[in-house]
């Protein structure tokens, strides 16, 4: 009888361990202010315990190291220290019921073995085909960089002569719609302007979408040559009023537009959307501080980071040699 009891206990323990296996892929959908963001935790096990990585497919991020993974008594916890992310959940059957925390905010998010399909969000502001105007996919060359850029030219009518604006995107790799988390601000702006008699050229950043070249090594000055090539292209189009070519720049694009306009007689006007009003290093310091605060970082930590970054920016401002700057910054990072 005692032997049978022991066997039953062993079998039950074995069954429980199998049932509580958390290795593999766990999928969740984070919903924040109307935005849907898929998250994936990839869990593996070794003799030292559990380890994980996190993917954020909608942000193009993959294999983000999870600092700490713990699993005990059906309770699981993921921590991503650098991003101040914490997920706490409880394994119940084929699901983990839990809460996602970041920046002092909490959101309910359950994890499942099944791949998550995002629900289609209805955005009434987005135009749908067929458009009540002419739209053409175009390609033009930046001869200085020896690359081709691809975009979309919209005109009020197929035939005619119209003022045209070029949309210049903000920082980071952007497609022609400046798409971010499902929002497409450049598509909306283009639609509105074209319906109101102004043509629009918007294009994928170099190295993005259908455009060639490399984005990661490019500077604002390089992006300015992309805009110059867009102007040169528009001047070849008979539908474009050559005296009414304008630039609309958003964020970093609000820096690039004046750079181009100050050197080109072909720019009739510029419009700046959230363009920088102070020196770039000061903007970056301010952004880092605000992002850190929103993520829940304490004041002592933020002051330390600001001090370190300020020293690095001072080195950049005083530098006259890129090669020497790279050496100096590498030495600083190794201290």
N, C-alpha and C positions, 0 to 999 in steps of 0.2 A: 504493500500500500504506500509505504514511504517512498519506494523507488518510483512508483507511478506518479506521485505528487511532484517529485523532482523533475521527472521527464516533462510533465505538463508545464511546470514553471519554465523549464528551458525552452520549450516550444513557444510559450506565450511571449517570453523575452525576445526570442528570435523573430517572431511575427511582428512585435511592436517595433523592433529596430528597422525591419524592412518597411513597415508602414510609415515610419517617420523619416525615411530617407529624403533629404532635402537637396541632394546634389542635382545638378542640371540647370535648366533655364526656367526662370520665373518672370512672367510678364505682367506689367501693370499699366494703368492709364491714369495719369495725374490731370485733374481738372482744376484750373485756376483762372478765374475771371473770364470764363468763356473760351479759354484756350485749352486744347487737349494735347498732352505731351506723353508719349509712350516712354516707359522706362523698362529696362531689362536687367535683371540680376543673374549672373552666371556663377553658380556655386560649385566648388570642387572640394574634395576632402583628401587629406594626406595623414601621415602619422602624427603630424603636428597640429591637426585640427582642421577647421574649415577656412577656406579663402574664397574671395569673390572678385568679380569685376562688374562694372555697371556700364550699360549702353544707353544712349539717348538718341534713338534713330532720327527723330524729328529735328534734332540739332546737329546731326552728322557726327556725333561723338561716340566713340567705341573703345572698349577695354579700359575704362576709367578705373584705376585701382581702388578697391574698397579697403579702407584702412583696417577695419576690424569686422569679423563675422563671428557671431556667437549663436549657438543653438543648444538649448537645454530645456527639458520638460515642455516640449512643443513650442517654446518661445524662441523667436529668432530676432536678431538685431544686426543691421548693417550700418556701418559708420564710414562716411567719406569726409575725413577731417579737413582737407583743403577747401572743400566746397561747403563745409559746415552742414552736411546732410546727415540725417539720422532716420532710419526706418525701423520701427518696432512692430512686430506682428506675431500672430499665433497660428500655428499650423492646424487647420481643421479640414480633414479629408484631403481633397485635391486643391485646396485653397489656403492662402495665408491672409488672414484678416488683420489689417494693421493701419498704421498712421505714418505718413511721410512728414518730416520736419525739416525746415530750412529757414534761416533768417528770422527765427522767433515765431514763425507761422506753422500751423499744423493743418494737414489735409488728409482726409480719409483716402486710402488707396489699398485695394486688395490685389494680391498677386495670384496668378494662375499659371498652370503649365501650358495653357492654350495661347497661341499667338493672338495679340489684341488687334482688332480692326477698329480704327477710329470712326466714330460716327460723323457723317458729313454735316458740317456746320453751314447753315444757310447764311450767306452774307449778301444781303439785298443790294449793297452798294456796288458789287462787282458786276461789270457788264457781261452780257452773254451774247454769243454769236447767234444770228448774223448781226454785225454792227451796222449802225446807220451811217457809216462813213467808210472810206477806203483804208484798208490795212494791208501792209506788204512786209514780208520778212526780207531783210537786206543784209548784205555783208560788205564791209569796207576795210581798207588796208591802212594800218599805221606803218608807213614806210620807215620811220625812224627806228621802230622796234622790230620791224620785219615780221609783223603778225597781222592776222585778220580778225576783226571783231564782228560779231553777229548781233543783230537787233531787229526791232520792228519800227517801221515808219507808218504813222497814221496821218491821213489827210482828210479834211472835211469833204472833199470830192476827189475823184480820180483825176479829173482834169481841172486846171485852174492855176492860180498863183497865190500862195498863202504864206503868212508868217509861220515860222517853225521854231520850236524850242528843243534843246537837247537836255535830257534829264541826266544828272550826274549823281551817282549813288554815294551813300555814306561809307564809313569804314567797314572793313571786313568784306569777304567775297560775296558779291550780290549778283543775282540774275537781273534780267531786264525789268522785271516787275518789282525789284527790291523786296523780294518775298521773305518774310520772317514769320514763323509759326502760323502759317496759313494766311497771313495778311499780305496784300499786294498793293502797297500805296502808290507805286509808280503806274500800275495799270489803272487805278482809279483816277489819278491826276491826268493821265493821258486821255482817258475816255472823256473826262469833263472838258478839257481844253479843246479836243478835236471836235466835240459836239458844238463848241462855241466859236468855231472858225479858226482855230490855231492848230497847225500840224505839230506832231511830236515825234522825235527820234529818241528811243530808249534802247539800251543795248546791254548785253551780258558783260560784266567785268572781264578783263583778260584772264584766261585760265578758268573761266566759269561758263557753264552751259555750253553753247556752241562756239564761244570765242576761244581763240588760241592764245598761246603765251603762258607765262607763269605769274600767278598772282602774288605768291608769298615773298618774292624778292623785289617787288615793285614799290616805289615811293610815290608820294603825292605828285612829284615832278613827272614821274613816268605816266601816271594817270592823266596828267594834264596833256601829255602828247596824244593820248587816246581821244580826248575831247577835241583837240586840234584836228585830228584825222576825221572826226565826225563832222566838223565844220567843213573841211575840204570836200567831204563826200556830198554834203547838202548843196554845196555850190555847183555840183554837177547835175543837179536835178532841176528840170525846167519848171516843176510845180512849186519850187521854193522861191519866195521873194528874198533875193540875196541881201537886200538892205534891212531885212527884218528877221535876222537869225539871233535868237537869244539863248541864254543858259539858265537852267534852274538847278541849283545845287543843294543837296540835303546833307547836313552834318559835315563830314569831311569834304563832300561835294561843294559845301558852302565856302570852303577854303580854296578848292581847285578852281571854281568859277571865276573869282577875281584874278587868280594867277593867269588864267588864259585870257580874260578880257583885257588885262593890262598890257598884253603883248600882241593882241590881235585887233585890227581895224574892222574885222568882219563881224564882231559881236556888237549887236545893237543895244542889248540890255541884259541885265542879270537879275535873278531872283534868288535870295538866300533863305533856305528853310533850316532853322536851328543851326546856322553856321557859327563858327567859333568867334567869340567877341574878345577873348583874351589869348595870351600866348599859349601855344600847344602844351608845354610842360605843366603849366598851371591848370589847364583843363584836365590833363591826365591825373594829376595829384588830387584834384577835387573829385573826379569821377571815382577814383580808387577809394577815397574816404567815404563817399556816399554809398558805394556798393558794399563796402565793408560794414558800414553801420546797418544797412538793410539786411545783411547776412547775419547780424547778431554779434559782430566782433566788438570787444570792449575798447575803451578809449586808449588804454595803455598800449595795446597791441597796434592800434591804428597809428598812434604817434610814432611807434618804432618803425613801422613799415614806411610811413611818410618820410621819416628822416633818411632811411636807406635809399628810397627812390629819389629824393631830392638831390642827394649826393651824386647818384648816377646821372640824373638829368643835367646837373651842373657840369659834369664831365663831358656830356654830349654837346652842350652849348659852347664850351670853351675849346672843343676839339677842332683841329684843322686837318686831321688825317684820319680817314676811316680805318686804315690798317692799324694805326697806333691806338685808336679808340677801342677796336676789338680786343687788342692785347690788354689795355687798361681795365676794361670791363670784365674780361675773363679773370684777371688777377684779383679783382675786387670780389667776384663771386666765389673765389676759392678761399678767401680769408675766413 
